[in-house]
């Protein structure tokens, strides 16, 4: 694979960028700033940057077939219309919003929206949910920091991470019913030791994306890298980054060969931020292997 030459999008940095997706119809990248309570859109053809603010953290997003966006916020699940700037809450949060919030969320190939929660103190009191047109179902419990959702090209494997456990899991996925089975460890990361220098720490898995070869790309938070895994979990490549805290990769552009990576600057040391001025920016570079297109949330 070719050399990775990252550069930032020409937009202001986020505090904690997350949940990027490429909208093929709009030729635009969407992403959120969770602590900043913001949704961003950058149109690559016009170089226009739009931004919307909300009263609560916007944790994850997915495009909808009607042109809107499904948003998972701390205070519930919403339909948002970028054209009008209007939000409509479809469901309240199914948890105590003083202790939990939604986190990583993505649509599966059939249009269901999967979204997990994160506990403010990283206690295993969160869950992974699945939103269908009929219900919001709790699928996995005892989760501290739900992350890393993705599906294999054939749609029969789902990936999911509990960042607190430094582990990416894989499930057999039933496309018709959306049922999960045979949970197993896909990849595990050595936990950070007390006093360990970040330069010797490989990071913990945050958001993920899948390419057309079925390889899973993990953002390694605090590891200053992306990790690309084969479908059997073998580490194929460790891609260095110019910032310490990547949060999620996604693929975009007409050929899905532009790799975008959201990053965070939230609560980072002053010396690190001074040395890494692109922290919080959306980074991008060209890659040889295309990614999978975004799934639309039909809920």
N, C-alpha and C positions, 0 to 999 in steps of 0.2 A: 504494500500500500504506500502511496506517495507521502511526502513530507507534509506535515500539518502546519499551515501558515495562518494563524488566527489573527483577526482584527476585530475591533468593536463596531457595532452599529452606531451611526452618528446621532445618538439620542442620549438624554441624561441617564445617569446610572440609577438603578433601583437600590433600595436598601436590601431587599431580599427578593431577587427575581426568581420566578418559578413558572412551571406549567406552560412552556411554549408549545404552540402548534402552528403549522403552516396551512393557511387557507388557500386552496388551489384556485377557487373562483375569484377571490379578491387579490391574489398575488400579494398576500400580506402575512406577516408574522404577528401573532398575538402572544402575549405573555402577561403575567401578573407580578405585582410587587406586594407580597403578603403583608409585611409590617407597614408598608406605605398605603394600604387600602386602595390600590389602584389596578386598573386594567389598561394595558397598552396595546396599540396596534401600529405596525410600521409597514407601509406599502412600499415595496421595493422599486416599483416602476416610477412612482412620483416622489419618493423619498419623504413622504408625509408621515408625521408621527402624531397619532391621536392618543389621548389619555383621558380616562374617566375615573373619578374618585367616588368612594362609597363609605358608609358609616361603620363598616366592619371589615375585617380581613377578608380579602378575596384569595382563596387558597388554590383553586384549580378551575379550569374552564374546558369546554369542548364546543365545537361548532354545531349548530343545529341546521337541519335541511332548509328551514325557512329563512335563513340568513341571520338569525339571532345567535346568541351564545348562552349556553347553560353554565351557570356559575355556582360553585360551592363556596359559600361564605360561612363565617363562624355562626351567623344567625339563621342559616337555612340554605335551601336550594332555590335558585332564582332563574327565571328567563330574563335575559337582558337584550335590548334592541339597540345596537350601536347607532342606527340611523336617527332614532329619537332620543336616545339617552335614558329611556325608561326601563325600570326594573319591575318585575312581577314575581313575588314569592310564591312558589308552587308547593313548598313544604317547609315547616319549621324545623329547626335543628332537633334531631332525636336524642339529645344528650344535654348535660348541664353545660351551658355556654360559658359559665364562670371557670370551668376547669378543662374543657375540651374544645377543639375546633376541627372543622374539616381540614384535610390536607390533600395529598395527591389524588387526582381523579382523572379518569379517561373513559371514553366510550369503547365498548367492544365492537367487533365487526358487524354485529347484529343491531347495534344502536342502543343497547343498555348502557347506563352510566354507572361505573364502579368508582366508589370514592371511600377513602378511609379517613380515620381521625387521628389526631395527635393529642396527647395529654400535655398540659402546660408544664408539668414537672417530669415528663417522660416516664410516667408510671404505666404499667401494662393494663390500662383501663379503657383503651380505645377499641375500635372495631373497624371492620371492612364491610361496606354496604354495597348493595346493588339496587339501582333505581330502574324500574320498568314502568311502562305506561299505567300499570295497575297498583304498584306497591313499592315501598322502600324496605328491602329485606336485609337483616343483619346476617352476614355470612361467616365472618371470622371474628372471634373475640380475643381478649387478653393481648391487645396490641398496644405498644407504646408510641410508635411513630410509623404510620402506614405510608408507604412510598412505592416507587419503582414499577408501576403497572405497565404491562405490555403484553402483546400476543404474537405468537409465531406466525409466519406467513400462511400456513395452512389453517390457522385458527383453532388448533386443537391443544395448544399449550398456552397457559396464562402465567406470566411472571408477576411476582409481587414481593415487596421487601418490607421487613421491619428494621428500620435503620438503627434502632436501639440495640438490636441483636447483631448488627453488622452482618446480616445474612439476606441473600436473595433466595426466594423459594420459587419452585415451579409446581404447577398443578396440571393435571389432565383437565381439559376444558371441553364441555359439551356445547357446541355452538347452538344447537336447537333449544335446549332448555336453560343454558347458562349455568349448568351444575359443575362444581369443582370436585375433583377426587385425586387421590394419590399425591398428597402434598409431600414434597421432598426438598432437600437442600440443593439448590442449583449452584450457588457459590457463597463462600463465607470469607470474611475478611478478619485478619488479626485485630482484636480490640486495642485501642490506644492504652498504653500503660501510664501509670502516674509518673509525671515528670518526663515523659518521652518527648523528645524534640520533634516538632512537626516535620522537619526535613527527613526524618526516618520513619514517618508514619504514612501508610499507604491510603489512609482515608477510610470512610465508611460509606456504604452504598446509599445514594439518595435517589433521584429520578432516573428513569431508563427509557430506552428506545430500541427498536428492532429494525435491522436492515433486511434487504430482500434475500440475503443468504441465510437468514434465520439467526444471525448473530445478535447478541444482546449487548447494548452499550450502557454502561453504568457510570453516572457522575459520582466521583469519589470525593465526598465532602471533606474538606481539610487535607485531602491527599494531593491536590493540585494536578489532577489527571482524570482522564476517562479510561475505563477498562472495557475492552471488547472481548466478549466470551463467545466461544463456539456453542452450537445448540446442545452439546453434551456437557457444557460447563467448563471446558478447558479455556484458560486465559490465553488469548491469541495475541493481544497487544495492549500495551499501556501507553496512552497518548498524553504527553506532558502538556500542561496548560500554563498560561502566564498569570493565573490567579489561584489563590489557595482553595477557594470554596466554590466549585461548580455545583449546580443544583439539579439541572436536567438537560439532556440533549434532545434534539428533534431534527428531522430532515425536512428540507424545503427546496424551493426553486422549481422551475418547470420540470427538471429531470430528477428531483429529489436527491440531488448530490451536493447540496449545500447543507453542511452540518452547523446547526445553531446550538449554542450552549448558554443557558442563563446562569448567573452567578450571584453571590451574596457578599455584601460588605457589613452586614449587621453584626454589631458587637465585636468586630475584629480589632486587634491592637493597632494603635496609631502608627507604629513603625511598619507593620505589615501593609497598611493602606498607603503609606508614603512610598513604599517599595513597589507596590502593585496598583498603579493608578487605574487599571481597568477593572478592579473589583467592583461588582455590581452591574457591570455592563453585560450586554448580550454579545457574545463572541461568535464569529462565524468563519468557516473556511470551506474549501472545496474538498471532496473526498471521491474515491474511485467507485465505491459500492453504494448504490442508492438505498435510501430508507423506504420503509412502508408509508403509504399515505395516511393522513389522519382519518380516524373513524368519526362519523357524525353521530351525535346523541339524538336519537329519535324518541325523546321522552319529554 
